[in-house]
Amino acid sequence: MHVDLDAFFVEVCRQRNPELRDVELLVVGGRREQRGVVQSASYGARAFGVRSGMPIAEAVRLCPQATFFQGSFPQYREASDTVAAVLRDFAPQVAMASLDEAYLDFAGTESLYPVSLLPVAESIRDAIRGRAGLDCSIGIGPNRMIAKLASDQAKPRGLLEVRAGWEEGFLAGLPLAAMPGVGPRTAARWKELGLTEVHQVQRMDEGALVRLIGPEGRALKLRAHGFGGATLRPDRLPRSVSRETTFSRDERDPSRLDAILALLTARVASQLREEHLVARTVTLKLRHDDFRTVTRRETLPEATALDAELLAAARRLLTGAFEEARRRDRGIRLLGVAATNLGTAAEPDLFEPPSRARLRRLTDAVDAVRERYGFDAMTPARLLELRKRKKRD
């Protein structure tokens, strides 16, 4: 089963901000003068062509009458955790794929649901609505791919079950662009070759398909006939924890970039500790004002979730990356940092250096304050200096 929360970011913002509840045209991700991207759009705004991942400026052009709002990540996580708790009441295995979607494995419950999972899906939908105040769409299938495609077709607030043996018929009516792993560019390239529908792939010989589109034809052929993974790993670690920001104006001040980097890294480190993770690799993302994107990474000698250790690596990466932008005489449009190569946090080493032990105790104290008063109760000093300078200016 695939559970997908409908317009999740929009609905969470409406819940937490009463002034937005009656706003039909709502776009979440940033204010209209900002240069970020759309996180989500209400169904009313989607009718104008606004989509997730679209630049805010483009969304403003498509739907100028919409209200644009900057949401809160902690509020999204809190809502997602509430939904996850609901799902664990119904299924033996639950794997959250993101903040707003999850896979549920009902293997072993055939005696409870011998005919169909639709009744339990209806109960799940009602429970999420009752406890989290959110709507969802649910797809049911013999594997993850079919369940995901079924929930896509069920949107909004719908239920759709594709039983074993029905896969090919269900897929035959879909466009290739709906299939997992087929992005807009790939779909456009295949369209030029005359391929637009799944039923075309189903009828083609695999060898002919490979000759037409290349080696990816083998995997596409299997997916077109309904083959997909059916095993869930609820304990699978996330691939990365990241934060990034798009500046309202191109940035050329290295001190400001450093202060923003400190804040982004602090948020990444805080989430790592909250989820009992450590990272071995730090990745920096820098986008120039001409949209050239630079990605640099550094692997640490020891996995960590401590702000200072992650920030030290991020600053080394920023120094080199910003120097390249300076040589090109370009401003910075976007700055991001990610912690990758993740592992599960272990108990502190009894023989770690005293300096690192002190750093760990300091971090624990900061986390305790933030847990009680919120993340902003403890702010990197560089960012406070920046805010004071901005007020004076």
C-alpha positions in Angstrom: 0.0 0.0 0.0 1.2 3.5 -0.8 -0.2 6.4 1.2 0.3 9.8 -0.3 -0.8 12.9 1.7 -2.6 15.4 -0.6 -1.1 18.8 -0.9 0.8 18.1 2.3 2.8 21.3 2.7 -0.2 23.4 1.8 -2.5 21.7 4.2 0.0 21.9 7.1 0.4 25.6 6.5 -3.4 26.0 6.5 -3.7 24.1 9.8 -1.0 26.2 11.6 -2.0 29.5 10.1 -5.8 30.2 10.3 -5.6 33.1 7.9 -4.8 30.7 5.1 -7.6 28.3 5.6 -10.0 29.9 3.2 -7.3 30.8 0.6 -8.1 28.8 -2.5 -5.0 29.8 -4.5 -2.1 29.0 -2.2 1.5 28.4 -3.1 4.0 27.2 -0.4 7.8 27.5 -0.6 8.5 31.2 -0.3 7.2 34.7 -0.6 6.4 36.0 -4.1 9.5 38.2 -4.1 11.8 35.3 -3.2 13.7 33.2 -5.7 13.2 29.8 -4.2 11.1 26.9 -5.6 7.5 25.8 -5.0 7.2 23.1 -2.3 3.5 22.5 -3.0 0.5 24.3 -4.4 -3.2 24.0 -3.7 -5.3 22.2 -6.2 -6.8 25.6 -7.2 -3.3 26.9 -8.0 -2.3 23.7 -9.8 -5.2 24.4 -12.3 -3.1 27.4 -13.4 -0.1 25.2 -14.1 1.8 25.7 -10.8 3.8 22.6 -9.8 6.2 21.5 -7.1 9.9 22.3 -8.0 8.9 25.2 -10.2 10.7 28.5 -9.5 8.7 30.9 -7.4 9.0 33.6 -10.1 7.4 31.3 -12.7 4.6 30.4 -10.3 3.9 34.2 -9.8 3.7 34.6 -13.6 1.3 31.7 -14.0 -0.9 32.6 -11.0 -0.3 36.2 -9.9 -3.5 36.3 -7.8 -2.2 33.4 -5.5 -1.0 33.9 -2.0 2.6 32.9 -1.5 3.7 31.6 1.9 7.0 30.3 3.5 6.2 27.2 5.6 8.0 25.8 8.6 10.0 22.6 8.3 9.6 21.7 12.1 5.8 21.9 11.6 6.0 19.6 8.5 8.1 17.1 10.5 5.6 17.1 13.4 2.7 16.5 11.1 4.6 13.7 9.3 5.4 12.0 12.6 1.7 12.1 13.6 0.8 10.4 10.3 3.5 7.8 10.7 2.2 6.9 14.2 -1.3 6.4 12.6 0.1 4.1 9.9 2.0 1.9 12.5 -1.4 1.1 14.1 -2.5 -0.6 10.9 0.4 -2.4 9.2 3.2 -4.7 10.5 5.8 -2.8 8.4 5.8 0.9 7.6 8.5 2.7 5.6 8.3 6.5 5.3 9.5 7.4 1.8 9.4 11.1 2.6 7.6 13.6 4.9 4.4 13.1 2.9 4.3 9.5 1.6 4.8 6.0 3.0 4.7 2.4 2.0 2.9 -0.2 4.1 3.6 -4.0 3.8 0.7 -6.2 4.7 2.4 -9.5 4.0 1.3 -12.1 6.5 -2.1 -10.5 7.1 -4.0 -12.5 4.4 -6.3 -14.1 7.0 -7.3 -10.7 8.2 -7.9 -9.3 4.7 -8.6 -12.3 2.5 -10.3 -10.5 -0.4 -9.2 -6.9 -0.5 -7.2 -4.2 1.3 -9.7 -1.5 0.4 -11.6 -1.6 3.7 -8.4 -1.1 5.7 -7.3 1.6 3.3 -10.6 3.4 4.0 -10.0 3.1 7.7 -6.4 4.5 7.3 -7.7 7.5 5.4 -10.3 8.2 8.0 -7.8 7.8 10.9 -5.3 10.2 9.2 -8.1 12.7 8.7 -9.2 12.4 12.3 -5.8 12.4 14.1 -3.7 14.6 11.8 -6.4 16.6 10.0 -4.9 15.8 6.6 -6.3 14.1 3.5 -4.6 11.4 1.6 -4.8 9.1 -1.4 -4.0 5.4 -1.2 -2.9 3.0 -3.8 -2.8 -0.8 -3.4 -0.8 -3.2 -5.5 1.3 -6.3 -5.6 4.6 -4.3 -5.5 5.8 -0.8 -4.6 5.7 0.6 -8.2 2.1 -0.4 -8.8 1.0 0.9 -5.4 2.6 4.2 -6.1 1.1 4.6 -9.6 -2.3 3.6 -8.1 -2.1 6.4 -5.5 -1.1 8.9 -8.2 -4.2 7.9 -10.2 -6.4 8.1 -7.1 -5.6 11.7 -6.2 -7.1 13.6 -4.5 -8.6 11.7 -1.5 -9.1 8.5 -3.5 -8.5 4.8 -3.1 -7.4 2.5 -5.9 -6.5 -1.2 -5.7 -4.7 -3.1 -8.5 -4.8 -6.8 -7.7 -2.3 -9.3 -8.8 -2.9 -10.2 -12.4 -4.3 -6.8 -13.2 -0.9 -5.0 -13.6 -0.6 -5.0 -17.4 -4.1 -3.8 -18.0 -3.7 -1.0 -15.4 -0.4 0.1 -16.9 -1.5 -0.1 -20.5 -3.7 3.0 -20.0 -0.9 5.2 -18.6 1.5 7.5 -20.4 5.2 6.7 -20.2 5.8 10.0 -18.4 3.9 8.6 -15.4 6.3 5.7 -15.0 9.0 5.9 -12.2 12.3 7.2 -13.4 10.9 8.8 -16.5 11.6 12.6 -16.2 10.4 15.3 -18.6 13.6 15.2 -20.7 13.5 11.5 -21.1 9.8 11.5 -21.9 10.4 14.3 -24.5 13.3 12.3 -26.1 11.2 9.1 -26.3 8.3 11.1 -27.8 10.6 12.1 -30.6 11.1 8.4 -31.2 7.4 7.8 -31.3 7.1 6.3 -27.8 4.5 8.0 -25.5 2.3 5.2 -24.0 3.0 2.2 -21.8 1.0 -0.1 -24.1 3.5 0.6 -26.9 6.3 -0.7 -24.8 4.3 -3.7 -23.8 3.8 -4.7 -27.4 7.5 -4.2 -28.4 10.1 -6.9 -28.5 12.8 -6.2 -25.8 15.6 -6.3 -28.4 13.8 -3.7 -30.6 13.2 -1.5 -27.6 16.9 -1.6 -26.5 17.9 -0.7 -30.1 15.5 2.2 -30.1 16.2 3.8 -26.7 19.4 2.2 -25.4 20.2 -0.1 -22.4 17.5 1.4 -20.2 15.0 -0.4 -22.5 15.4 -3.6 -20.5 14.3 -2.1 -17.2 11.5 -0.2 -18.9 10.2 -3.4 -20.5 10.0 -5.1 -17.1 8.3 -2.1 -15.5 5.8 -1.9 -18.3 4.7 -5.4 -17.6 4.2 -4.6 -13.9 7.4 -6.0 -12.3 8.6 -4.0 -9.3 10.1 -4.4 -5.8 7.9 -5.9 -3.1 10.2 -5.8 -0.1 10.2 -3.0 2.4 13.1 -2.0 4.7 11.6 0.2 7.3 15.0 0.5 9.0 16.8 1.7 5.9 18.8 4.8 6.6 18.1 8.0 4.6 20.6 8.8 1.9 21.2 12.3 3.1 20.2 15.1 5.4 20.4 18.5 3.7 19.3 22.2 3.8 19.6 24.8 1.2 18.4 28.4 0.6 17.9 30.5 -2.5 18.8 34.2 -1.9 16.4 37.0 -2.8 19.4 38.9 -4.2 22.6 37.5 -5.6 25.1 37.3 -2.8 28.8 38.3 -3.1 29.6 38.9 0.6 31.7 36.0 1.9 30.9 36.8 5.6 27.2 36.6 4.9 27.7 33.3 3.0 29.6 32.0 6.0 26.9 33.0 8.4 24.2 31.4 6.3 26.3 28.3 5.9 26.6 28.1 9.7 22.9 28.2 10.1 22.2 25.5 7.4 24.9 23.3 8.9 23.4 23.7 12.4 20.0 22.6 11.1 21.5 19.6 9.3 23.5 18.6 12.4 20.5 19.0 14.7 18.4 16.7 12.5 21.2 14.1 12.4 21.2 14.0 16.2 17.5 13.9 16.4 17.4 10.8 14.2 20.4 9.2 15.9 22.5 9.4 12.7 26.1 10.4 11.9 27.6 11.5 8.6 31.0 10.7 7.1 30.7 13.0 4.1 29.8 16.7 3.8 28.6 18.1 0.4 28.4 21.8 -0.5 26.2 23.1 -3.2 26.7 26.5 -4.7 24.7 28.0 -7.6 26.1 31.0 -9.4 23.8 33.8 -10.7 24.1 32.4 -14.2 22.7 29.1 -12.9 26.1 27.2 -13.0 25.9 24.8 -10.1 29.0 23.7 -8.3 29.0 20.6 -6.0 32.0 19.8 -3.8 32.3 17.1 -1.1 34.7 16.1 1.7 34.9 12.8 3.5 35.7 13.1 7.2 38.2 10.9 9.0 35.4 10.0 11.5 31.6 10.0 11.2 30.0 12.8 13.2 26.8 14.8 14.0 28.6 17.7 15.8 28.0 21.1 14.4 31.6 22.3 14.6 33.1 19.3 12.8 30.5 19.4 10.0 30.9 23.2 9.7 34.7 23.1 9.5 34.4 20.8 6.5 31.7 22.9 4.9 33.7 26.0 5.3 36.7 24.5 3.6 34.5 23.5 0.7 33.0 27.0 0.6 36.4 28.7 0.5 37.4 27.0 -2.7 33.9 27.1 -4.3 33.5 30.8 -3.6 36.9 31.6 -5.0 35.8 30.1 -8.3 32.7 32.3 -8.4 34.9 35.3 -7.6 37.2 34.5 -10.5 34.2 34.3 -12.8 32.8 37.5 -11.3 29.5 35.9 -10.5 27.2 36.3 -7.5 25.8 33.4 -5.5 22.1 32.5 -6.1 21.8 29.4 -3.9 23.8 27.8 -1.1 23.2 24.4 0.3 24.9 21.8 2.6 24.2 18.1 2.9 25.4 15.3 5.2 25.8 12.0 3.3 27.4 8.6 3.8 25.2 8.2 6.8 25.4 5.6 9.6 23.7 4.9 13.0 25.1 6.9 15.9 27.0 4.8 18.5 27.9 5.5 22.1 30.8 8.1 22.5 34.3 6.7 22.5 35.5 6.5 26.1 39.0 7.5 24.9 38.0 10.4 22.7 40.1 13.5 23.1 39.0 15.9 25.9 38.4 18.7 23.4 35.8 16.5 21.5 34.2 15.4 24.8 33.7 19.1 25.7 32.3 19.8 22.3 29.8 16.9 22.7 28.7 18.2 26.1 28.2 21.6 24.7 26.1 20.2 21.9 24.0 18.2 24.3 23.3 21.4 26.3 22.3 23.3 23.1 20.0 20.4 22.1 18.3 20.5 25.5 17.6 24.2 25.2 16.3 23.9 21.6 14.1 20.9 22.6 12.4 23.1 25.2 12.3 26.5 23.5 12.7 25.7 19.8 15.6 25.7 17.4 15.9 29.5 17.2 16.5 29.8 20.9 20.2 29.0 20.2 21.5 30.8 17.1 25.0 30.8 15.6 26.7 34.1 16.7 27.7 34.9 13.1 24.1 35.0 12.1 23.2 37.3 15.0 25.9 39.7 13.9 24.5 39.6 10.4 21.0 40.4 11.6 22.2 43.3 13.6 24.1 44.7 10.6 21.0 44.3 8.4 18.9 46.3 10.9 21.5 49.1 11.1 21.6 49.2 7.2 
